Amino acid sequence: MPYGRLCRRKWRALSSTNDLGGSTMSRTTRGTWKTWRAVTTALVILLCLTAAGATPATADPGGPFAPNVDQHCAIQNSGSGPMTTAIPVDRITLNLETVGYPPTDSTITASYTISGSAKAGTANGTFDITKKNATFNFSVSNPPPGETLTVTYQVWVHGVYYSNFVSAPLAPCTWDNPTYVDASTWNNYVTVNGISQLCETVDIGFGGRHAYIRKDTVTVNVAHGPSYGPSPYAGRPVWADYWIVGQKAYTSGASGFFDTDGKATLSFVILAPTTGAELDVLASGQAGSHTFPGHSWATITC
């Protein structure tokens, strides 16, 4: 029986139990029974969450939703015109893959907290039906030094609830350290080996009228990671999506298939790009029954 259904049945059975005698039960006996029922109910909830995988209070990279978290530092402009200032930011990315359950009928809440700080953030999403994964980005301005980052994810899928977290030292993003990267809690099964850009000006006018805009053709080289050879990837689907600061979610870029060497080259177009903005590229490559993430970023040069 699925854990979610089992938990719901146990909960209904306990919550509908009466006081075994109503008004004829002594006050002492009734109090004892209520205490026992509360304790038993709590134990059932604990057992159900444990069965569904919800109780471990540590990072679980091999769990049913295979979390990957990385951080990288950047410098971001704030304000406009003469009031523009540049500040260090920590980009936090969480990628989840649904391993134990189908990707349909899902709800995800992702959040982060920082020890000793009021800085926090929350985002909601669902698993992509085809890729079987979901990715969330957070930006922390002026991250406080020496603190701990905790990224929590709560998943509801097919009647099962699961919650867990990943903790790591907060990236030391400062003016003097704008390129720091921490990928210690991100797997290496798929890699993004390079991002190149071709800048052009295109005419989107019609009816004899001209309207010129800039066009950035982004090419991404994706490959299998060092943990596996190319054979599990050969012929399997691979995607490249992108995120730019200000977007709520990743934009679909391009899709293709790994070749026999476990490599793929994918290209997509960004029209009227924001010059100097950060371009975050997420690759999703399938091997076996998994969809593995590859992550990289570049500055928009067009």
N, C-alpha and C positions, 0 to 999 in steps of 0.2 A: 504494500500500500504506500503511495507517495507520502513523504513526510508531512507536507502541508495538510493533506486530507486527514492524516492520522492525528496531527496536532489539533486541528479544528474539532474532530470528533471527541478527543479527550477533554478539550476545553469545555465543549458543550455539556458533556456528561458531568463534569465537576460543577460547572456554574449553575446547572439546573437541579442539583441535589438539594432536597429540603432538609429540615432540622430533625428528621427521624423522630417524629412524635409531637411536633408543634407545641401547643400550650401545655401538654402533659409532661414535657421534658423539664427537668429541674434547671434552675438558672446556672448552676455550676456545670452540669452536664452539657447544657447548650453552649456555654462559653468554651468548654473544652473542645466540643465538636467544631465550633467555628474556627478555633485556633488550628485544629488539625486540618480542616478543609483549606484554610489559607496557606498552610505550609505545604500541603499536598499539591495544591494548585500551582504554587510557585515552582515546586519540583517538576511538575509536568511541563510547565513552560520552559524551564531550564533544559529538560531532556529533549523537548521538541526542537529548541533552538540549536542544541548540540547536534542532534541528528541532522538538522538542515545545514549545519556548519556555521552557526552564528556566534558561538561563544568564544572561540579563540581570540585572545586579546593581543595578538601579535601579527606581524606581516605573514601572509601565507601564499608565497608565490606559486605553490603547487596546488592551490585550492581550486574550487569550481569556477572562479572568475579570474584567475591568473593575473593579478595586478602588476603593472609596470609603472614606476614613477621615476621621472628624471627632473633635473633642474638645470637651468643655464642662465647666466647673467647677461644683461644687455643695458644699453643706455637709451632712455626713451624721452622724447620731448613732451613737455606739458605746457599748456597755454598756447597763445598765438601771438603773432606779430612781435613787437618789442618786449612783450611780457613772457615770451617763450623761455622756459628753463629746461635743462636736461637733467634727468635724475636716474640713478641706478635702479634697476628692477630685477627681480628674480622671477623667471618664467617657470612655472610648475606645470607639468603635464602628467596626467593619469590616464593610462590605457587599460581597459578591462576586456577580457575575452570570456565569453560564456562557454565553458568546457563541459559542464555536466548537464546543461539544460538547453533546450531549443531557444533560439534568440527571439522568438515571437512572444507577445504578451508580457513585456518587461517594462519596469520602471526603475530608474536609477537616480539616486541622489548622491552627489559627490561634494565633499567639503574639505576645507583645510583650516587648521588652527596653528598658531605659533606660540610656544611657551613664553611666558612673561610679556605677552603683547595682546592687545585687543584686535590686532589684524586677523581677519577671517573672511572666508568666502564660501558660497554654496552655488552649485549648478545642478540642473536636472537634465535627464536625457533617457534614451532607450538604446538597446542594442540594434545595430544595423542588421537587417534580416539576411543579407547576402554575405557580408564580411564577418558576422558574428562577433563584432567588437564595438566598443564605444570609447571615445576619447574626450577628455575635458582639459581645458587650459585655464590657469589662473596667473595673474600678474601681481606681484607684491612690490610696491614702491618702497624704496629705502628700507630694505629688510634689516631688522635689528640684528646686530652681530652676536654670535655665540649662542643662539637659541636653537630649539628643536622644532622641526616641521612635522606635523602629523596630518596625513591625508586619509580621510575616512570615506568609505563607500558603503551604501546601503542598496541592496538589490531585492526587488520583488519580481519573481518570475515563476509563472505556472503554479501559483499558490504557495510558493516557498519564499521565506524571507531570510536574507543573509546579510551580515554586517561584519566588516573587518577594517583594518587600517594598516598603513605603512608609515613608519617613522624614520627620519633621517636628520642629520644636522642641516640646519638652514644654510643655503648657499651664501658665502660671504661676498655678496655683490656690493662693490664700492666703485668710486671713481677710478681707483688704482687697480681694480680687478674686474674689468667689464666682460671678460671672455671665459670666466670660470664655468666648468661643466661638471655636474655630478650625475653619472649614469650608473651608479653602483646598485640601484634597485630597478634596473631596466635590462631585459635579456638581450642577447646578441644573436638571435636566430635569423634575423633579417637585418641587413645594413643598407643605409643610403650612402653610396660611395662618392657621390658628387652631384652638385646642382649647378647647371650653367644657364645663362640667360641670353637671349637674342632680342635686341631692342630695334623696333621698327616704328615708322609712322604710317598709319593706314587711313584711307579716306572712307568714311562711313556716310557720306552725303548721298543724295539721290536727286533726280530731276534736274541735273545740270548744276546743282549746288554742291559745294565741297564742305566737308567737315572733317578735320584731321584730328586723330587722337593717337596717343602712344600705345604700342602693343608690346607686351613682354611675353615671349615664348620661353617657357621654363622647361628644361630637360633634366630628368632625374634618373640617375643610374642606381638600380636596386640589385642586390645580390644576396645569396644565402650567406648566413653567418659562419663563423669558424667552428661552431659546435656540431654541424652536420655537413655532409658532402652534398653535391648538387642533385643527386638522384631523387630525394623526396620532393624536391621543388619542381623538377622538370615537367613542363606542360601544365602546371597549376596556376590559378589566377593570382594576379598581383595588382594592387591599386596604389595610386599616389594622390593624396588629397592635400589641401593647403589651408592655412589659417593666417590671417593678418590681424594685428591688433585692432580691436573694435568689432570684430566678427563674434557672433555668439557661438558658432560652431564651425567645424571644418567644411570647406567647399570641395565638392567632388572635382578632381582634376582630370585624371586619365586612368585607364585600366588596360591590362594586357595579360601576357602569360610569360612565365619563366621559360628560358630556353634550356637545352640539355646541359648547359654549364651552370644552371641555377642562377641566371642573370636576366635582367630585363631593363630596357630603356623606355621611359615613358615621358610624354610631352604634353603640356597643357598651356593655355593662353590666358593671360590676365590683361584686360583692357583698362586703359587709363590708370595704371598702377601709381601708388604713392611712393615717389622716389625717396629712397633712404629708409623706408619702413622695413621692419623685419618680416621675412617670409619664412613661415614655419611649415615644413613639409613632413607629412606622415605617410609612410609606406605601409601597406598591409599585404603580407604574402602568405599564401597557404602552403602547408606541407603536412601530409598525413591528415589528421582530423583537426589540426590547429590552424589559426590565423595569427601569425606573428607580426609584431610591429617593428618598423624601422623609423628612426627619427633624426631629422637634421634641420638646419635653418641657414638662411643666408640673408644678405641685405639686398633689397630691390634696387637694381642699378639703372633701370630705365626711367 
